[in-house]
Amino acid sequence: MQKYNISKSSSFYAIGLSYKKADADIRGHFSLDEDSKLTLLNQAKENGIESLVVTSTCNRTEIYGFAQHPFQLIKLLCDNTRGTVEEFQDVAYVYKNKEAISHMFRVGSGLDSQILGDFEIISQLKISAKLSRKYGLLNNFTERLVNAVIQASKRIKTETDISSGATSVSFASVQYIFKNVENVSDKNILLFGTGKIGRNTCENLVKHTKNEHITLINRTKDKAEQVAGKFNLLVKDYANLQEEVSTSDILIVATGAQRPTIDKHLIQTNKPLLILDLSIPKNVNENVQELDNVSLIHLDHLSQMTDETLEARKAHIPSAEAIIEEVKAEFNSWLETRKFAPTIKALKHKLSDFASAELNTQRKKNVDFNEAQAELISNNIIQKITNHFAHHLKDDDVSTDESLELIKKVFQLEPSTKNV
């Protein structure tokens, strides 16, 4: 992919790591909380990076941005997480320009999700782009690309059945409970953490288990109360966590902390306890498995579950890819237009100079010179000429580079170096 006047000195990169090569522990090392994201954005701005979008979910951490070299983005990630450059090199990926664009389309459209058809990532991408805009780190190219990915995602969701049924990790956790716990409706379920995954899990629990013994705990109690109010559930104080764990049959942890929030010392019961850890980094200490009565399941295990519904979704991948190619073609057409926009702008200025000089001459020659009519005619002619050249440059059968050089030579143009 050529520069297309997007940036004078940088290329567009996508760098990151995902569930495909990085296990939950490594993904945890590179996980970014909200404070870390803000610090990263500030550092990017200080280092002169013009556009950057950062996403960090349970399945992946990625940076999309402009840089002279991808290491600039990798360093930003490592400086703001517990991850090292050596770890990154072992499990990560780096895509440039055309490949980076294609990668964002696949991620945002659910084709690269740990559970095929899981569209939760697109909302993360929207939030991340909005945050980058707030920090002045979203240029025209990146904003246009994100909007194109959102468009493709919407079309895939509505025009294909790739997301038919529930497809998220939160739904997979409820599926697991159904398959492995008898008499689910009679069990005491404790949900610790009411972030997005916690809320979605709570909704799926209420919808599918018909359980009236679900308790919510969150460090910030009012957030738990907001979720509980929707479903008429019980909320307990964070101070009661150990007590509630002891009376639970199923503990679902979705706290999103950077360190474990549950360990074996918190569990003061001998009855069987199933713990589902839906957090990245892992929020349940592995030492709980030292307890004979505890079974621990992490979201990576849940995401590997396949059923007939998930298998059936694979048949819709070609349709989804066709939609991506269609939207991507529109985006690339816009990119191609940006490639010759400075030359067309310079041509218009040159023609305007010609017209201005000729109008001055005619004013001196004609006493009854009609200023308004002459300006209208000259502007219309300039617009027709520039439109004609623009249509010529858009023609697929035309060598754009050769045509641009010829136009510059004939009209002795010096296009503006500013991005347009």
Secondary structure, DSSP 8 states (H G I E B T S, - for coil): ---TTS-SS-EEEEEEEETTT--HHHHHHT---HHHHHHHHHHHHHTT---EEEEE-SSEEEEEEEESSTHHHHHHHHHTSS--HHHHHHH-EEEETHHHHHHHHHHHTTTTSSSTT--HHHHHHHHHHHHHHHTT---HHHHHHHHHHHHHHHHHHHHSSTT-S--SHHHHHHHHHHHH-SSGGGS-EEEE--SHHHHHHHHHHHHHH--S-EEEE-SSHHHHHHHHHHHT-EE--GGGHHHHHHT-SEEEE----SS-SB-GGG----S-EEEEE--SS--B-GGGGGSTTEEEEEHHHHHT---HHHHHHGGGHHHHHHHHHHHHHHHHHHHHHHHHHHHHHHHHHHHHHHHHHHHHHHHHH-TT--HHHHHHHHHHHHHHHHHHHHHHHH-TTS-HHHHHHHHHHHHT-----S--
